[in-house]
């Protein structure tokens, strides 16, 4: 009788139709696979039951969050090894579960996997998983508020540990890979401010203001008057204290408010940094139209947003199951071309698009470094499962940015009046 690791390796290779590029260590201490490869640890046979009941990414995610799966050594190395097998495998080499089960060898492997998995029923999903009711991705005000709370209302101390003193939860802007995270985040806030042309007296709306970093920077460094809106109670409380500590209460107002409920325009400028991913494809034109209506003629929008690669058949796009269940419920990514097209349909003139995906990879690696340096504290602040979620999603996203599976773009758009006077300089990239 083979030990558990060798049996698992054989079964996995039958199911995926390729050799595993990682080493397996099973719950009985046995190992199988290339000796110098990164090690995937199957701590409990319960992981197999999770996969049998939810084949694919969600089953793997549940096993990871619960601690039934783990990694020994460098997480990036293991994810990189698996990426060619899972995420970047050519379409003609992939097959659906239904197609795979037509193969007698695969059916036999599944039957053996059932025996190896141990007693049923399947384990309950980890407590950190978003519980669903009704249709997914509705993007109503109520569902958006619930999704935002799931991600952001987990404790400001935890976010401070991961993000560092800047408390900026979006891509930094790196002059050099050796710069500090705090300097890179300050440079990003300054870049946004310059693109928007902020100056004393400018009225800025910061949509999805987070912990107040952009609002404070715009008021303190450029003399702007700022309204920041967020759906997170914890973010708002932190941001308000920060504004008070900076002595900026006369220039910065932080609201717990949906951007769709803002009615006190017009504004001179709008910053939307790392927020539009939560809007959803069905609501994106409405989002663009709402922001357009809130700007005065000649006003500028800086839309900083993660983008995915376009697909030949866009109807086949689906939200990543792990991200949707554990990280950003109802979050959706769109190609940058689709985003600029919808901004133009809303009436904006798109003046500049800056792609900065390498900058996000650097940012994520710093966040992972912060988390790994203080992992026991992070687990105490939230839960071991949530700390594991963050470690996996940030590391996987860093590799996705590095490999150009996803990108991030700053889109500068203007509500250009009918006379065509945009107010933009002839050489727009003076901020560089």
C-alpha positions in Angstrom: 0.0 0.0 0.0 1.5 3.4 -1.0 1.8 6.1 1.6 -0.7 9.0 1.5 1.6 11.5 -0.3 2.5 9.2 -3.2 -1.2 8.3 -3.6 -2.2 11.9 -3.6 0.5 12.8 -6.2 -0.6 10.0 -8.5 -4.3 10.9 -8.2 -3.6 14.7 -8.7 -1.6 14.1 -11.8 -4.3 11.9 -13.3 -6.9 14.5 -12.6 -5.0 17.5 -14.0 -3.3 15.6 -16.8 0.2 16.9 -16.0 3.0 16.4 -13.6 2.9 18.3 -10.3 5.7 20.9 -10.1 5.6 20.9 -6.2 6.4 18.4 -3.5 3.6 17.0 -1.4 3.7 16.3 2.3 0.7 14.4 3.7 -0.9 14.2 7.1 0.9 10.9 7.8 4.3 12.6 7.3 5.0 11.0 3.9 6.4 13.0 1.0 6.3 12.7 -2.8 7.4 14.8 -5.7 10.6 16.6 -6.9 13.0 16.9 -3.9 14.0 20.5 -4.5 10.5 21.8 -5.3 8.4 24.0 -2.9 6.4 21.9 -0.5 2.6 21.9 -0.3 1.5 20.4 3.0 -1.8 18.6 3.3 -2.2 18.7 7.0 -5.5 16.8 7.2 -7.5 14.6 4.9 -10.3 17.0 5.5 -8.8 19.1 2.7 -9.7 16.3 0.3 -13.3 16.3 1.4 -13.5 20.1 0.8 -12.2 19.6 -2.7 -14.5 16.7 -3.5 -17.5 18.8 -2.5 -16.3 22.0 -4.1 -13.9 21.0 -6.9 -11.6 23.8 -8.0 -10.6 27.1 -6.5 -13.3 27.4 -3.8 -12.5 24.0 -2.4 -8.8 24.9 -2.3 -9.5 28.2 -0.7 -11.6 26.7 2.0 -8.8 24.2 2.8 -6.2 27.0 2.9 -8.3 29.3 5.1 -9.1 26.4 7.5 -5.4 25.5 7.7 -5.9 22.1 6.2 -3.5 23.1 3.4 -0.2 25.0 4.1 3.1 25.9 2.4 6.6 25.1 3.7 9.1 27.7 2.5 8.5 30.5 0.1 4.9 31.1 -0.8 5.8 33.0 -3.9 7.9 30.1 -5.2 5.0 27.6 -4.7 2.4 29.9 -6.4 4.8 30.6 -9.2 5.3 26.8 -9.7 1.6 26.2 -9.8 0.7 29.2 -12.0 1.7 27.4 -15.2 -0.4 24.4 -14.3 -3.5 26.3 -13.0 -3.7 29.9 -14.2 -1.6 30.0 -17.3 -2.2 26.6 -18.8 -3.3 26.9 -22.5 -7.0 26.6 -23.0 -6.6 23.6 -25.3 -4.9 21.7 -22.5 -7.6 22.3 -20.0 -10.8 20.3 -19.6 -13.9 20.7 -17.6 -14.8 18.3 -14.8 -17.5 16.8 -16.9 -15.1 16.2 -19.7 -12.5 14.7 -17.4 -14.9 12.3 -15.9 -15.5 10.7 -19.3 -12.0 9.3 -18.9 -12.1 5.9 -17.0 -8.7 6.6 -15.4 -10.0 9.9 -14.0 -13.2 8.2 -12.7 -11.0 5.6 -11.0 -8.8 8.3 -9.5 -11.9 10.2 -8.1 -13.2 6.9 -6.6 -9.8 6.3 -4.9 -9.7 10.0 -3.7 -13.1 9.5 -2.1 -11.7 6.5 -0.1 -8.6 8.5 0.9 -10.6 11.5 2.0 -12.2 9.7 4.9 -15.7 9.9 6.4 -18.3 12.3 5.1 -20.2 14.7 5.3 -18.0 17.6 4.1 -16.7 20.1 6.7 -18.6 23.4 7.1 -17.0 26.4 5.3 -14.6 28.5 7.4 -16.3 31.3 9.4 -14.4 33.9 7.3 -16.4 33.1 4.2 -18.9 35.6 3.0 -22.4 34.2 3.4 -24.6 34.7 0.4 -28.3 35.5 0.1 -30.1 36.1 -3.1 -28.5 37.0 -6.5 -24.8 37.6 -6.6 -23.3 41.0 -7.7 -26.5 43.0 -7.3 -24.6 46.2 -6.4 -27.5 47.7 -4.6 -26.7 50.2 -1.9 -27.4 47.6 0.8 -25.4 44.8 -0.8 -22.4 47.1 -1.5 -22.5 48.3 2.2 -22.4 44.6 3.3 -19.6 43.7 1.0 -17.5 46.7 2.0 -18.1 46.0 5.7 -17.0 42.4 5.2 -13.6 43.5 3.9 -12.9 46.7 5.7 -14.5 46.4 9.1 -12.1 43.9 10.5 -10.1 46.2 12.7 -8.0 49.3 12.0 -5.1 47.8 14.0 -4.9 44.9 11.6 -4.8 47.2 8.5 -2.2 49.4 10.2 0.0 46.3 10.7 -0.3 45.4 7.0 -0.3 48.8 5.3 2.1 50.6 7.6 1.9 54.2 8.8 0.6 55.7 5.6 -2.7 53.7 5.9 -3.1 53.8 2.1 -4.7 50.7 0.7 -4.0 51.1 -3.0 -1.0 50.9 -5.3 2.0 53.0 -4.3 4.2 54.9 -6.8 7.8 53.9 -6.7 10.7 56.1 -7.7 12.9 53.1 -7.0 12.3 49.5 -5.7 14.5 50.5 -2.8 12.3 53.3 -1.6 10.3 52.9 1.6 6.6 52.0 1.4 5.7 55.3 3.2 7.6 57.4 0.7 6.1 55.5 -2.3 2.6 56.0 -0.9 3.2 59.7 -0.3 4.5 60.0 -3.9 1.3 58.4 -5.1 -0.9 60.8 -3.2 1.2 63.7 -4.6 0.9 62.3 -8.1 -2.9 62.2 -7.8 -3.0 65.7 -6.4 -0.9 67.1 -9.3 -3.0 65.3 -11.9 -6.1 66.9 -10.4 -4.4 70.3 -10.3 -5.2 70.8 -6.6 -4.6 74.2 -5.1 -5.8 76.3 -2.2 -9.6 76.5 -2.4 -10.1 73.5 -4.7 -13.2 71.5 -3.7 -12.3 67.8 -3.8 -14.6 64.8 -3.5 -12.6 61.7 -2.5 -14.8 58.7 -3.3 -14.0 55.6 -1.2 -11.8 57.7 1.1 -10.5 54.8 3.2 -8.6 55.9 6.3 -8.4 59.5 5.1 -4.9 59.6 3.6 -5.8 61.3 0.3 -8.1 63.8 2.1 -5.5 64.8 4.6 -2.8 65.1 2.0 -4.9 67.2 -0.3 -5.9 69.6 2.5 -2.5 69.8 4.2 -0.2 69.9 1.2 -2.4 71.7 -1.3 -5.0 73.7 0.7 -7.9 71.9 -0.8 -11.3 71.6 0.9 -12.2 67.9 0.9 -15.3 65.7 1.4 -14.4 62.0 1.8 -17.0 59.3 1.6 -16.8 55.7 2.7 -19.2 52.9 3.5 -17.0 51.6 6.3 -17.8 52.8 9.9 -14.3 51.8 11.1 -12.6 53.7 8.3 -14.6 56.8 9.0 -13.9 56.7 12.7 -10.1 56.4 12.0 -10.2 59.1 9.3 -12.1 61.6 11.5 -9.6 61.2 14.3 -6.7 61.6 11.9 -8.3 64.8 10.5 -8.7 66.2 14.0 -5.2 65.3 15.0 -3.9 67.2 11.9 -6.0 70.2 12.8 -7.9 70.0 9.5 -11.5 69.8 10.6 -12.2 73.1 9.0 -11.2 71.7 5.6 -11.9 68.0 5.6 -15.3 66.3 6.2 -15.5 62.5 6.4 -18.9 60.9 5.8 -20.3 57.4 6.0 -22.2 57.8 2.7 -22.7 56.0 -0.6 -21.3 58.0 -3.5 -24.7 57.7 -5.1 -26.2 59.8 -2.3 -23.8 62.7 -2.6 -25.9 65.7 -3.6 -23.8 68.8 -2.7 -21.9 69.3 -6.0 -20.4 70.8 -8.0 -16.9 69.8 -7.1 -13.7 71.0 -8.8 -12.1 67.6 -8.7 -12.9 64.0 -7.8 -10.4 61.3 -6.7 -11.6 57.7 -6.9 -8.6 55.5 -5.9 -9.1 51.8 -5.6 -12.8 52.1 -5.3 -14.2 51.5 -8.8 -13.5 47.8 -8.6 -16.4 47.5 -6.2 -18.9 49.2 -8.6 -19.6 46.2 -10.9 -20.2 46.1 -14.7 -23.9 46.6 -14.4 -23.5 49.8 -12.5 -20.4 51.3 -14.0 -22.0 53.6 -16.5 -24.2 54.9 -13.6 -21.1 55.4 -11.5 -19.4 57.4 -14.3 -22.6 59.5 -14.9 -23.0 60.2 -11.2 -19.4 61.5 -10.9 -19.8 63.5 -14.1 -22.8 65.2 -12.7 -21.0 66.1 -9.5 -18.2 67.9 -11.3 -18.3 71.5 -12.4 -17.5 72.2 -16.1 -13.7 71.8 -16.5 -13.6 69.6 -13.4 -11.2 66.6 -13.3 -11.7 63.0 -12.3 -8.7 60.8 -11.4 -9.9 57.1 -11.5 -7.3 54.7 -10.2 -8.5 51.2 -10.9 -7.3 47.6 -11.3 -7.9 46.1 -14.7 -7.9 42.6 -16.1 -6.9 41.4 -19.6 -9.8 41.3 -22.1 -11.2 38.0 -23.2 -12.2 36.9 -26.7 -15.6 36.2 -25.3 -16.4 38.6 -22.6 -19.5 36.6 -21.6 -17.2 34.0 -20.2 -15.7 36.3 -17.6 -16.3 35.1 -14.1 -15.2 36.6 -10.7 -12.4 34.7 -9.0 -14.1 32.4 -6.5 -11.5 32.8 -3.7 -11.5 36.6 -4.0 -15.3 36.8 -4.1 -15.9 34.5 -1.1 -13.1 35.7 1.2 -11.6 39.0 0.1 -13.7 41.5 -2.0 -17.3 40.1 -2.2 -19.0 41.3 -5.4 -15.8 42.9 -6.7 -15.4 42.9 -10.5 -12.6 43.7 -12.8 -12.9 45.1 -16.4 -10.4 45.8 -19.2 -9.1 49.3 -19.2 -10.6 49.8 -22.7 -14.0 49.1 -21.4 -13.5 51.5 -18.5 -12.4 54.4 -20.7 -15.2 53.7 -23.1 -17.8 54.0 -20.3 -16.3 57.2 -18.9 -16.5 58.6 -22.4 -20.1 57.5 -22.8 -20.9 59.4 -19.5 -19.5 62.6 -21.1 -15.9 62.7 -19.9 -13.0 63.5 -22.1 -10.2 61.0 -21.3 -6.9 62.9 -21.2 -4.4 60.5 -19.9 -4.0 56.8 -19.0 -1.0 55.7 -17.0 -0.3 52.0 -16.5 1.5 51.3 -13.2 1.1 47.5 -12.7 4.7 46.9 -11.7 4.2 49.5 -9.0 1.4 47.4 -7.5 3.5 44.2 -7.5 6.2 46.1 -5.4 3.4 47.4 -3.1 1.9 44.0 -2.5 5.3 42.4 -1.7 5.8 45.1 0.9 2.4 44.4 2.4 3.2 40.7 2.5 6.5 41.4 4.2 4.7 43.5 6.9 2.2 40.7 7.5 4.8 37.9 7.6 7.0 39.9 10.0 4.2 40.1 12.5 2.0 37.1 11.7 1.3 36.0 15.3 0.1 39.5 16.1 -2.0 39.6 12.9 -3.7 36.3 13.9 -4.6 37.7 17.3 -6.0 40.9 15.8 -8.3 39.1 13.4 -8.2 35.3 13.2 -5.7 32.8 11.9 -8.0 32.2 8.9 -8.3 35.8 8.0 -4.5 36.3 8.3 -4.1 33.3 6.0 -6.5 34.9 3.5 -4.5 38.1 3.3 -1.2 36.3 3.0 -2.4 34.2 0.1 -4.4 36.9 -1.8 -1.6 39.5 -1.6 1.1 37.1 -2.7 -1.0 35.7 -5.5 -1.9 39.2 -6.7 1.7 40.3 -6.6 2.6 37.5 -9.1 -0.5 38.3 -11.2 0.7 41.9 -11.6 4.2 40.8 -12.4 3.0 38.3 -15.0 0.6 40.8 -16.6 -2.5 38.8 -15.8 -3.9 42.0 -14.2 -2.9 45.6 -14.3 -3.7 49.0 -12.7 -4.3 52.3 -14.4 -4.7 55.9 -13.5 -7.2 57.5 -15.8 -7.4 61.3 -15.9 -10.7 62.5 -17.3 -12.2 66.0 -17.7 -15.7 67.3 -17.8 -14.8 69.4 -20.8 -17.4 72.2 -21.5 -19.0 72.7 -24.8 -16.5 75.4 -25.9 -13.8 72.7 -25.7 -11.6 74.4 -23.1 -10.3 71.5 -21.0 -8.0 73.5 -18.8 -5.3 71.0 -19.3 -1.7 72.0 -20.0 -0.4 71.5 -23.5 2.2 69.1 -22.1 0.1 67.1 -19.7 2.8 64.9 -18.1 4.3 67.8 -16.2 3.7 65.8 -13.0 6.5 63.5 -13.9 
